[in-house]
Amino acid sequence: MFNFKFVHLRVHSDFSMIDGLVKPNILAQHAKKLNMPAIAITDSSNLHGMIKFYRATFSQGIKPIIGVDFKVFPDDKYVSSNMFTKITLLAVNNSGYRNLLLLLSRAYKIGYNNKVGVFITKEWLVEHRKGIILLSGGCYGDIGVNLLNNNKSLVLNCLSFYNRFFENFYYLEIMRIGRSNEEQYISRIKDISAREGIPVVATNEVCFLNKQDFEVHKIRVFINLGCTIKSNSAHYNYTPQQFMRTSNEMEELFLDFPDAISNTIEISKRCNVILKFNKYFLPKFQTGNMNTTDFLVMKAKKGMQKRLIQLFPNKQDRINNVNRYYTRLLSELNVINKMGFPGYFLIVMEFINWAKKNDIPVGPGRGSGAGSLVSYVLNITELDPLSFDLLFERFLNPERVFMPDLDVDFCMDKRDKVIEHVSKIYGEESVSQIISFGTLTAKSVIRDVGRVFGFPYGFLNRLSKLIPLDLGMTLEKAISQKVELLELYKFDKDVRELINIAKRLEGITRNVSKHAGGVVISPKKITDFVPLYYDENGNNPVTQFDKNDIGYTGLVKFDFLGLKTLTVIHGTVKMINTKFSNNQKKLININTISLKDKNCFKFLQTAQTIAVFQLESNGMKDLIRRLKPDSFEDLVALVALFRPGPLQSGMVDNFINRKHGKEKILYPNKECQHALLKPILKSTYGIILYQEQVMKIVQVFANYTLGHADLLRRTMEKKDQVEMNKHREMFKNGAKENNINTKLSTKIFNLLEQFAGYAFNKSHSVSYALVSYQTLWLKLYYPEEFMASAMNADIDNIKKIVVLINECKVMKLKIIPPNVNQSDYYFKVDDDKNIIYGLGAIKGIGKSVILDIVNARKNRKRFSELFDLCVSVNSKRITHKVIEKLIMSGGCDCFGLNRSILMHSCEYIIKSANQYLKSIILKKRDLFGLLLDDFNVIKKKYYSIKKLYSMKQILDWEKDSLGLYLTGHPVDEHVHLQMRYNNVIRLKDLFNNKITTEQISILGMISFLKFKVTKTKKNMVFMILEDSFVQIEVIIFDNILRRYRHLLEKEVIIIVTGRIQKSMFSKKYIVLAEKLI
């Protein structure tokens, strides 16, 4: 039973990232526990948690009150100062709520001060005062501050302002939370209230639930402030009393102010914001004189004609299939139009087709949307759902009214252009991206809390590394999984205290960012529906509600996702088609390549899948080797199988054994076999792998509609036992109608329930398998162009470039080192199928400088020498550092001089070039007394320096600038060791299959060392040995390590003798060391 005595009107959730500690749903639950009839949320300058709060309070039967705590300036002229005060705004009705949206959006767009943060002004308050109740801010409000400063004239000015504009909507706020000057303030407020007739209201400025949460709250605030407990920051201004007191506690606290308590109830009665969550608002799509429904039908039918010609070039085949396709098309259109979503499809169709026309790569499909034939004929997707037995109902269920969700992948580099296009079409004020919230994860909370306690960085780094990276990992899980972490927790008091506090902060909202792809398009201004958040410069708006909440406002989310692989595919195809521009027959269209290419699947079975979409990891390579996919259906299954559920359940082993005849194919197993299941499960060897298979089984066995089958699938995923029991009975009765006995139907239902958790969305699997196949096909038939494009997509990521260059070596592709006379910014392929190294992959040189060099070269075809380069580029950006990096990388080897000479000369050459450029302008001698024609004298002097650096030093420069050894390797200087020691081989011989014995001796350089302690407390080392060709992993166990530890240092050239075998995880060679030289 509710206690109608008091309502908390000043409450911060964890979305007040400075000082809030409690999730909105927990606030609602706690208010219910305290029998509160209502509760407000008044986060600092935001409404991030409002939807969550609103829904949670309603579910608890509590009235939600929507508000915001603001910093406020008297007017614009005070903004440059630090003279802000505080005020709380509560929405009385929906007009007031809309004014909160406008005020917040305005505050983030133009109300930002580096010292203060986000603010509003009193002028804005007046403009947006309708439907708003103001709480004065207590000691920190303008009246409170001026009262305590004894500034009577300003107090009177403030009172005049509020009486004029907010009569009956302004309350003098009082608190007793243990801050200084509270009682002095309260005694003066009492007089003002009596004199002016302004009511008083009591609040508690709640930041945490219980009194004992205060210490944890202090750490939360210190994390935000970036200070430690010992520093005792002066900015910390909170007290242990800011917890959620009960009504009785508040009543006792203000026995002398009974009206201040009862006024909280009056305010709660006045605040009645009603939000409706069951409507959707889409912008109007321009269709001329036609209505949206008819326009969609017209577009779909036209698209269907084109797709049928593409699918069935043979006229008779087309005639044979036309009815099947049109039946499905009309069925989907009927559902889309009945559900009121034709505009949604047209909007997506428009921006995807615009992207394609403007050379912006678009993915073939993603998620369940690939199951829609309408999407296919509108060119939204590139997958024929009928060819792959994909279900429309998995995407849009006519028995569950919910917005369709067409996720779209765009080229990573050009995605923003599509968003800009949409903004132009529908108006900048109607388009926004969506906010995302970072939380204190298991790893980050350990670091953050540890910093506040003053723990050393190294200690925190080691501790956080003990926490697995698994999705959804918590500190509790980490302690149960990691023995070392558990021991530290048990026996180290400091660690235990750190983790216990960290647990209480884990999951708290930490920061804001931009969602990877979410965009909303509104029929009106976005701020009519949601508040906007802007960056510090008032740019890049995002909604203040996240992707989970935005739909409740009625706005529809569109996903504009960036996929780097599309950039790689696009770049590869562009290189190929540019090369064959004069030969139309050789031009390729990646969307029309055959999916039945046997060579492609033979290549896949080699597991040489570096840079192949979704297939790069060692675990995936191992699965490829075991599965040996030989069809596109197998590739689709491969994508679906490589997930924790199937891998851990034994499903993967069953699938592989059945495919290779090692296990009998049953539909699906001995206990549940039935002829109706064979057509559904044939492509997966009797294994229930896809969600669509679950739906089809339910349809065929128990007469479910596919829409109803999708509801059952969702119920099984959620493990909702109440709904499951209802479906169990329906399934049994439906099966009876098909003469299937109860015993068998029960077994099959139980089996479906078991597999529903592992089953994967086939539409998504087909979509991504297609992208995987396209990259595989390009790597097989156009390896140089593909690898060059892959490196271009990661040109800023040196570590990735190194991996890809090493893959090029394995593929025996020829790499031409950087060359200022040949290279462009990006990697490219010449007419002789050589990959020309991109200058953009050299560390420490900016893109603008490289483009200056490339553009200067175009004007003169080539640079004759380093001086010529410096003079020709004529840019202040050609610094000593830039020239050094070019020389170190080998980029200036084309001038025919040793890198040592160039390094010695570069500083003088740059100075000389600058002086010559000045002499051209001034038409007089330079500071050296030389004319331009005299540079040959300088060249002779400085290019003839005899001091040479060692080859090791030159190669080290190369590695420093490129991240790898390209033109040679330090091991090359030690090949004589092969002659000195018998049977010593190079790594290239090993990988050319020239080894016939398990015992080998290999020469290489140590490039990586990792010392470990085993569970049995033995020492061991993982080591990478490399030469100019490849790398190999070496393992050194304790007994060997004790004898040779003194030899183990990075970059040491060493001979390892030991047994060679294949790793059970990656199938790569590893050496178990027995002797080191």
N, C-alpha and C positions, 0 to 999 in steps of 0.2 A: 504494500500500500504506500502510495506516494506521500511524502511529507511536504505539504504546501506552506513551508515557512520561509525558505531561502533558496535562491538560485545563483549559481556561480556565473558571473557575467564577464570575468576576465580570466581566460584559460588559454594557455599555450600548449600546442601539441608538438611533436618532434619535428614538424615542418617549420617551426620557429628555430631555425638551425643554429641560432646563437645560444638559446637557453631552454628550448623545449626538450622534454625527456620521454613523452608518452605518445604512443600511437593513437590516432583518432578513435579506432574501434575499442581500444582499452579504456580511453576516457569515457566512452559511452557505457561500457560494461561497469566501470567503477561508479559512475553516477547512478546507474540502476541499483547497484549494491547499496548505495547510500540513500536510496528511495527519493532521489531528486526528481521532480516532475519535468524539469527542463535543464539545459546546460548550454552555455555559449562556447564557441570557438573564436578566439581573437588573436590569431597568429600575427607575428611581427611583419607588417607590410606585405602580406600575401594571403591568398586563399587556396594554397596548394592542397591542403588536406580537407577542404570543405565538403567535397562530394563523398569522400570516405566517411567523414564525420556525420553528414546528413543521413546517409543510408544506415550507418551503424546505430544512430540514436533512434531512428524510426523502427529498426528491428528490435530495439530494446523497449519500445513503447514510450520513449522520452521525446519531448519537444526539442528540436534543434534551434538554436539562435545563432545567426550568422553575423560575424563581426570581424574587425581588423584593428590592430593597434598601429597607429601611425606616429611618425615624427612630423611635427608641423612648425612652419615658420610663419611669423605674422604677415609678411609679404615678401616679394621677390628681392627687395634690397638687402634683406637679412641673410640670404642664402649663402653668400660667401663667408659668413661668420659661422660660429659654432653655437649660435643662440637659438637652438630649437627647443621645443617642449613636446610633451606627449599627449595623445588623445586617443580615445577608443570610439570607434563608430560601430553601431549596431543597426542592422537592416530591419526596419519596421514591417515592410511589405516588399512585394516584388519590384516596385519602383525604387525603393531604397537599395535593394540587392543590385539592380542594374547600375545605380549610381556608385556602388562600391566597385563594380567591374570597371567603370569609366575612370574613377579616381585612381585605382591601382594601376591601370594601363598608362594613364597620364603620368603617374609618379615614376614609373620605370622608364618611360620614354624621355621625359624632360626634367624629372625631379630627382637628379642624382648629384651628390656632392661627395668628393673623395673622403672628407673628414666625417661626414654624417651618414652617408649611405642614401637610401631612398627616403624621400620626404614629399609632403604636400604643403600647400599654402592655404591660409584662411580664405583667400579669394576663391580658390578652387572649391573649398568647402561650401561656400555660399552658392556657387554655380551648381553644385551637385547635392544640395541639402534635402531635396524632397525624399521623404520616406526614411530619414536617418535620425537615430537617437545618438546624442553625444554623451560620453562619460568624460569628465573633466581631466582625468589623468592624475588625480591626487596631487602629491607633493611635486610631481614632475610635469604637471600641466601648467599652462600659462598663468592661471590664477594662483595655483600653489606656489610656483617659483616666485612670482611677484609679491605674494603675501609674505613669504619667508624672507624676501629681500626688503620688506617694508616699503615697497614702491606702490603707494596707495593710488596714485594717478593711473598707473598702468593697470592695476586691478579694476579700477572703475571703467577704464576703456574696454577691458576684456568683458566685463559684465554687460556693458552697453551693447557690445557686439553680439553676444549670445542672446540677450533679451530681444534684440532687434531681429535677428535672423533665425533663432532656434527656440523661440518661446514655446514652452511645454515639451521641448525635445532635448533639453539640456539638463544634466544631472551633475551635482557636485559630488565627486567620488572621494570616499575615505577608505583607508586601509589601516590595519594594525598588524603589521608583519615584522615589527622589530627594527625598523629603520629610524635613524635619528630625525628629529624635528616632526615626527608624526603627530604627537599630542599637541604641540604648538600649532601646527597646521589645522588640526581638527577643531581646536577651540575657536580659532578665528573663522573657520568655515561655518561653524554653528551660528555665529552672529550674522554672517553674510546670508546664509540660508533663510534665517528668520526675517532679516531686513528686506531681502530681494524677492522672497517667496519662491526661491529655486530649491527643488527637492534634493535631498542627500541620498546617496546610495552606497552601500558597503560592498567592497570586493576584496579578493584575497590574492590577486595576481598569481594564479596557480601555474607553476612550472613543473611540478612533479606530484605524484599521487600521495605518497606517505612521507612522514617526517624523516624516516630513516633513509630516504633516497637523497638527502641533501648532499652527502659527500660525493655520491656518484654524479649528481647534478653539477657539482663544482668542477669535476673532471671534464664533464661534457663542455662546460663553458670554457675551461682552460684549453681544451683541444681547439676550439674555435678561435680563441685569442692567440694561440701559438705560444703559450707560456707554461711554466712548470709550477708545481705545488710550492716549491721553495721560493720562487720569485714573488709569490704572494701579490699578484697583479692588482694594482689600484683600480683596474677596470671592473673587478668582480664586485658586483653590487647586489647580491642576493642574500636571503636569510633562510634559516631552517623552517620558518613559518609559512613558506610559500607552497604548502601542500594542499590537497583538496580536503578542506575541513568539512565536517558534517554540518547539517543545518543547526543542530543543537549547539555545536562549538561556535558557530558564527553568531548565533543568538546570544550566547553567554559573553562573547567578546564585545558585543555592542549593546549591552543591556541599557546603556545610557542613550542609545540611538535606535530605538525600536523601528522608527520610520525608515531608517537606512536599510534595515533588513526586509521590511515589508515591501519597500519599493522595488526590491529585486523581483518579487512576484509580480508586481504591477508591470514592470518593464517586460517580463517574460510573456505576460498576457498581451502586451501591445505588439510584440514581435511575431509576425505570422507570414513568413516567407513560404510560399508553396511552390515547390519545384516538381515538374512533371517529367518523368523519365521514359515515357513510352512513345515519343514522337521523334521523327527524323526530319532534318531540314537540309535539302540539297539546293545548290544554285540552279537556276533555270538554264537548260541547255537550248541554244538557239536552233529551232527546227523550221523556221519559216512559217508557212501557213498550216503546217501539219502539227497534230498533237504529238507528244513525246512517244506515246505507245506506238502509233502508226509509223512514226519515223524510225523507231528501232526495228520494227518488223520489216520495213522496206530495206533498211541497211543490211539486216541479217540475211534476207533473201538474195540480195545482190552479191553479198559476200559468199553465200553458199554456192552460187553458180561458179564463181571463180575458184573456190576451194575444190569443188568436184572435178573441175578440169585438171587441177593440179594433182589431185589424188588418183584420178582415173583418166589418164590421157586417151585410153582406148574408149571410143564412143559406146560400144556395147557394154563394157564394164561399168561405164557411167550409168547407163540405162538400168542395169541390173541392181545398182546400189542406191539410186536416187530416192526411192520410196523410204528406205531404211533411214537415210540421213534426214530427209524432210520431216518424217514422223518425229524423230528425236528433236529436231530444231523447233518445230511448232509446239511440242510438249514443253520444252524449256522456255520458250517465249511466253507461253500461257502462264507459267508459274511466275516468271519475272514480272510480267505486267499485272497479274493479280496481286502480287505482293507490293506493287508500287515502286519497283526499282528500275524502270527503263532508263531514267535519267542518269543513274549511277553508271550503267554500262556505256552510255553515250559519252559521258565525261571521260571515263578511262580510255575509251576508243580514241577520242580526239587527241589526248596528250601523248598516247603511245604512237599513233600514226604520225603526229607532228614530229616526234623524236626520230622516227625511222626516216622521214623525208629530209630531216636536217642532219643526217649522218651521225646520229647518236645511237649507239648500240643498245638494243633492248633484249632482255632474256626471253627464251622461248616459253617460259611459264614458271610458276612458283606456287607451291601450296595446292590446295584443293581446287583453285580456279581453273587449273588445267583440265578438270573434268567437265568443263562447260563447252558444248559445241557452239553456243552463241559467242563465247569469247574467242573461239577459234575462227569463226567466219567473220568476225569484226576485226581480225588481225591483232587482237589483244594477246593471244597466245599463238604458238607455232606447233601445237600438238593436236593431232586428231584424236579426240577422246574415244571414239568408237574403235579405232585400231588397237588401242591399249586396254579396252574394257574398263574405262574410267567412268565413275558415276557422278552425275550432276547433283544428285541429292546429298552427296558428301560435301559439296560446295554450298548449295542453297537448298535448304530443306523446306518444302511447302508446309510442313506440319510444325515448324518452329520459326516464327517470324523473327528474324534477326538480320541485320544488315549483311549483305555479301561483303567479302573481304578479298579483293583482288590485289595481292602483293605483286609488285612489279620490280624487276631488277633492271637497273640502268648501268651503263658504263660509269665507273667510279669518277672519272675526270669530268664528265659532262652532265651528271645528274642534276646539278644546281641550275643548269640551263633550262631543264624541263620545268623545274619549280618556278623559275623566272617567267617562263612562257605562261604557265597557269596563272601567275599573278597578273600578267598583262591582260589575259582573257577575262578573268573574273574580278579584277581590281585588287590592288595591294592591300587594301584594308579588309579584304575578304579572305585572304590566304595567309596561313601561318604554319610554321612547323610546330612540333609538339615537344614539351619539356620531358626530361627524364631525371630521375633522382638517384644519386649515388648514396649508398648506405655504408655503415661501418661493418665491413665483412669480417670474417674470422681473422684473416691475415692483417687487414688494415687496422682493426681495433686494437690488436696487440701492439702494433707499432705506435698508434696514436696515444693510447693509454700509457705505454711505456715511456714515451717522450715526456708526458706530463709528470711522471714520477722521476724523470731524470736518468733513466737507464741508458747505458752507452749504446750508440748506434749499432756497433758490431754484435752486441748481445741480442738486441731486438731483431736484427737481421737473421741471426742463427735460429732464434726462437720461431720467427714467422715462417722460416723455411721448413720447419717441422710440420707445418699445417698443409695438408694436401690441397691441390688446386681444383679438386672435383667441384662440379657445379652443385650449389646448395650446401657446401661444406659449412659446418658450424664448429665452434670450439668444443662442444660436447662430443661431437662425432670424431673430431681430430684426436682428442684425448683417448677415446676408446679404440682408435685405429693405430695410433703411433705409440709404441712402447716407450721410446725415448722421451716423448712429451709427457706420458703418464708418469714416468719415474721422476721427472723434474717437478711435475705438479704435486706429487706425493711428498717429495723429500726436500724441496727447495721452497722455503717460506716466502721469499720475495716473488718467485714465479707463481706460487699459488695465489698470493694476494693480487698480483697483476691479472691473472686469468679470471679470478672470481669477479673482479670489477669489470673486466672486459666483457664477460658474459652478460652483465647487466646493461651494457651499452651496445651490444651486438645487434645489428639490424636497424639501428637508429639512423634517420635521414642525415646525411653528411653534407651533401652539396647538390647543385643543380647542373644539368648539362642538356644537350640537345639530343632527342631521340634519333636513332640511326636513319630512320626513313619516314617517320610519321608526318603527314601533312593534312591539315583540315581546310576545306573550301566551304565558305559560308554563303548563304543566299543574300545576307546583308553584312554589315560590319561585324567582324569577329567579336568585337567588344559588346555586341548585343547579347552574346551567349557566354563568353568566358573572358576573364581578365588576361592581359598579356604581360609577359615578362620580357624585358629588353636587356641587352648587355650594357656595360657601363657607359658606352657612348650613345645609347639610345637607338641602337641598330639591332638587326637580327631578332625579330620578335618570335617568341614561342608561347604557346598557351601555358597558363599556370596550372592546368590540370594535365595529368599524365595520360598515356595511351589507354590505361584501364578505366579512367574516369571520363574521358572526353566524350565517349558515346552517350553518356547519361545526359549530356547537355543538349542532345539532338543533332550535334554536328557529326559529320561522317568522316572517318579517318581513311585516308588514302596512303598506301605505303610506297614511297619512292626510294627504293633501296639501291645502294651502290654495290656493284659486284666487279671486282678487279678482273676476274676471268673474262668478262665480256670485253674489257679493254684489250686484253691479250688477244682474244679471237679476232676482234675488229682490226687491231694493228697487223696481225698476221695476214689476214685476207687482203688488207689494203696493200701491203708489200707485194703479195703475189699478183694481185690484179693490176697494180701499177706496172709491174714487170711485163705482164702479158697484155697490156692495153691495146696492142695492135693485133692481137689474136683472140677473137671473141670466144673461140672454142675452148681456150685454156682458162678463161675467167671462171672463178668458182663462186657458188652461192652456198654458204655453209648450211643454210636451212633445207637444202634439197639433196645433200649427200646421202648415199645409200647407207642404211643402218644394218646391212647384211654383208658387210665387207669382211671376208674371212681373214684377210691379212691383218686387219685391224684387231681382231680378237686374238690372233696368234701373237701379235705384238703386245697386247694387253697381258697375255699369260706370262710374258717375261718379267712383268712387274717393274719395268723401267718407266715409272710413272711420276718422276719428278716433274713438276709444273702441270701435271694433268689434274684437272679439277676434281676435288674430293678424294683422290686416290693416292695422295703423296705420302701419307704416314707409314711408318714401319709396320704398324698393326694391320693397316689396309693392304699393304704389299704382301704380308704373310697370308691374309685371307684370299687374295687374288691367286697366289701360288697354290693354295689348297683347293680353291673352288674351280680354277681354270675356266673362267667364263668363255663361252663360245657362241653367244647370241646376245642380242640387245636385251632380251628378257632376263638373261643371267646378269647383265650389267645393272638392270633395274633392281634385281634382287640383291645384288652386291651392296648397293647403296642402302637398301633397307636393312640388310643383315648386320652391317657394321655399326651396331649400337650396343650399349651395355646390356639391355634386356635380353636380346637374342644371343649375344655372346656368352652371357652368364647362365642362360637357361638350358643350354645344350641344343637349342634349335639349330644353330649354325652347323654343328657336327652332323645332325640328322640330315640337314639339307645337302651338305657336301657328300655324305655317304650315299644318299639316295641318287644324287646326280651321277655319281661314278659307279653305280651298281654294287656298292658294298653293303647296301641295306635295301630291303624290299620296299618298293613304293606302295604305300597304302593310302587310302583316302578317308580320313587322315591317319588312323591307326587301327590296330587290330580290333579294339573294343567298339569303335565308333564308325566302322566302314558302312558306306551306303552309296549306291549308284548315283544319287543326285549330287554327291559332292565331287565326283571326278571331273566334270567339265569346269567347275569353279577352281579346283586346286591343281589341275594338271600342269599349269605353267610353273608351279612352285614345288613340284614333285610330292604333292600331297601335304605339304606344310602350310598351315594357316599363317601367312606372312603379312598380308595387307588388311587394312581396315575395310576396304571395299569387299574383300572376300567374306569377312564376318557379316557384312550387310547382305550380300548375295545369298549366303547360306540361310540366314534368317528369313529372307524373302521366299526362297525355294522350299524350305522345310516347313515353315509355319505360316505361310501366306501373309507375311507382313508386307506393307508397302515399303518402298525403299526409304521414304521419309520416316516412317515409323521405325524401320530398321536402324536408321541413323540415330534416332532417339535412344534406342537400346544400346547402341555402341557407346554413346556418350555416358549413359548410365553405368555401363561396365567400366569405363575409364575412371569415372568418379568414385566407383565402388559404393554407390548409394544402395544399401541393402534393402531399404523399404521399397524403392522403385524396382530393384532387381527382383524381389519376390513377386511383384505384380507381373513383371515380364516373364518370369519363369512359368507362371500359370498360363499366360497367354501363349507362350511358345509351345507348351505341352498341348494345349487345346488345338492350336493351329496344326501341329504335327499330326494329331489324331485325324483331322480332316483329310490328311494326305496318307492315311493308313500307316502311319509310323507309330510303333508302340511306345508307350510312356517310358519304358526302361531305356530305350535307345535315345529318345528325345532328351531325356534328363542328362544322359552322358554327354550328348553333343552340346547341350546348353552349358554344362559345367566346363567342357573343353573350350567353348567360345569365351566364357568368362575368364578362363585362365589365360588364353592367348590375346584377349583384348588389350591387356596391358603391354604386350610386346608388339602387337600389330602396328604397321606403319602406314601412313597416308600414301597410297600408290601414286596418286596424281603428282605429289611432290617428288616422289622417288623417280618417276618417269621423267619429270622436268629436269631434275639435276643429273640424271643418268645421260640425258641428251647432251647437256653441256659437257659432261665428262667425255662422252663419245666424240664430240666435236673437237675438243682439245687433243684427245688421243689421235684422231684422224690427221689433224694438222701436224702433230709431232712426228707421225709416221711418214707422211708424204712430203711435208715441207719443213724438215727439222730445223734448217738454218733460220728461216723466217719466224718459225714458232718460238725458238729459243731467244732470238733477238727481241721479239715482241714481249716475251715473258720478262726479260731483263729490263726492258723499257718501263714496264708496269711497276717495277720495283727499283727504279734507278736511284732512288734516295735511300735505299736499304742495302748497305754494303754487305751485310751478313747474307742476305738473300742472293745478292749478285754472286757472291763467292760460291754458294751452293749450286747456282745455275751454271756458272763457268765450269765447275768441276763436272757437272752433268754433261756439258758440251764435250769435255775431254773424254768422258766415258763413251759418248756417242761418236767420238773421232771426228768432231767438227773442227774446222780450222778457225782459230780466233786471231785476227790481226790486232796487235796491241794499239793503244791510243796513239793517234798521229794527228798533229795539228793541221797537216796538209790533206788529210783524208777523212778524219772522223767528224761527225756532227755531234750535236748534243746527245742524241739518242743512238743506240746501237742500230746498225743497218746491215744489209746483205749486199755484197757487190755481185757483178756479173759472173764471177768465178765461184760463187757460192761460199765465199768467205764472210764470216761475221766480223764487221769492223767495230771495234770497241767504242762505246759512246763516251765522249768527254764528260758527260754529266755524271758518270759513275766514278769520277776521280774525287777523292775526299778533299774537302776544303776549298773548292772553287764554286762560286755561285753561278746560278743559271744565266744571269744577265751577262756576266763576263764571257762565258762560253759562247753565248749567242753573238756577242760583239766580235769574237774571234772568227766564228763561222761566217758571219755576214761580211767581214772584212776580206776573208779569203775568196768569197764569191766574186768580189770585184777584181781580183788579180789572179785567180785560179790556184796559186800556191804561194807560200812564203819561201823566199830563197834562204833565209837564215833567221836566227833569233832576233837580231836587230830589226830586220825587215818586219817581223811579226809585231814587235813593240811599236814601231813607227806606223805601221798600217792600221793597227787597231785604234791607236790614238785615243785611248780611254784612260781616265784616272783610275779605273778599276784594275788595270794591268799593273798590279803591285809586285813587289819582290816575292811575296809569299805565293802569289798565283803562278809566276814563272817557275819558281822552285818546284811547286807541285806538278806542273807540266813536265819539267825535266825529270823529276823523280819517278814519274809514272811511265816514262818512255815516250811521252807525247812529242818530244823534240828530237828523238833519234833520227827523224827524217832529214835533219840537217847534216848528218854524216859525221858528227863529232861525238866523242866519248862524253858520257854524262858527267864525269868528273870535271872536264874542261868547261862544260856548260854551267855547272854549279859554281865554279870559281869565277866565271865571267859574268854571270847574270846581273849582279848588282851594278857593275860598271856599264853594262850594255843598256840597262834600264835608264840610268842617269844620262848616258850619251844620247839615247833615243829622245828623252825629254828635252835635252839641250838642242838637238837638231831640229825638233819640232818648233822650238822657240825661235831658232835661227831662221827657219823658213818664214815665220810670221814677221820677224824683225828685219829680215834680209841683211843680217850681219853675222860676224863670227860668234861662235858660242863661247862659253866661259873657258873652254879648253884651248881657245885660239885656233880651232879647226873649222874648216868648211865641210859641207856635206860630202864633197868628193874625197875628203881626207880620211873617211872612215876605214878604208882598207888598211891604213897604217895601224889603227886601233885594233882592227880584227886580227891582224898578224901578231900583234903584241899579246893580246889577251886570249886568243884562241890557241896559242902555242904553249900554254902552260903545261909543264911536264908532270906535275904532281898528280898522281892518279889514286883514287880511292880503291879499296879492295872490291872484288866481285861480291863478296858477302855484304859489304856496306851498300853497294848499288842495289842489290836484290832486296835488302832490308828497306831501302827507300821505296822501292816498288811495292813492297807489301804494305808499307805504311800508307801509301797514297791510294792503292787499289784494294787493299784488304786481302791480297793473295799474291803469290809469286806467279808471274805470267810468262816472262821471257826466259826464265831459267829457275834454278832452285839451288839452295846451298848444298844439297846432297850431290849435285853435279860435280862439285870440286873434290868429292871424296870417292869417286868411282874406282880409284886405284886400290881401295880397300877390298874390292871384289877380287883383285888379283892376289892381294896379300893373304886373304883368308879363303880357303877352299869352300866352294858351294854357296857362296854368298850371292843372293840374287836381288834384283831391283823389283819394286812393287809392280811395275808394269808387266814383268814376266809372270808374276803370280796371277794377275787378272787376265792375261792372255792364255790362261789354261796350260801353261808350260810346266806346271808342277805335277809330278806323279807320285810324290811321297808325302807322308803326313809330317815328317820332320824337316824343317826348313830353317835357313838363316837368311834374314832380310836386312837390307840397309835402308835407313830412313832417318828423318829428323823428328824429334819429339815436338808435337805442336799442341798437345793438351795433356794435362796430368790431373788426376783426381784421386786423392788418398781417402780410403774408407775404412771403417772398423766394422767387422761382421758381427752377427749376433753372438758368435762364440768368442768375441773379443780379439779376433785375429786381424792383423793389418793386411790390406790389399790395395792394389793400384789399378785404376783404369787409365790407359794411355792411348793416345792417337799417334801413330807413326805415319809420316807422309813423305812423298817426294814430289817431283814435278808432274807426276801422272795421277796418282790416286792416294787414298788414305786407307789405313787398316787399324782396327782396334786391337790392342794388346792388353792382356790381363796378367798381372804379376801377383802371385800369392805370397803369403807371409814368409815361408821358408826361403823363397828366392829373393824376396824383397830385402830381407836382413843382410844378404850378401852384396846386393848391388844398389842399395838406396843412394849411395854417394854419387852414382852416375846419373841420377834422375833429375834433370832440370829442363825446362822448356828451351827449345831451339838447339839442343845438343844433338849432334849426329851420332848415331848409335847402331850397332848390329845386334839384332835380337835373334836368338836361336830358341826354337820351341816347336810345339805341336800345333798344326793348323787344323781348324775345324770351322763349321758353319754355325753362326749364332742361332739358337733355337727361337729367338724372337724376330730378328730381321733377315735371317738367311744370308747375311753377309759373312765374309771370312773374318775370323778372329784368331789371334795367336795366343796360346798359353805359354808364357815365357819360361824358359829353363836356364838360360844363360844370357848375359849381356856383356858386350864389349864396347 
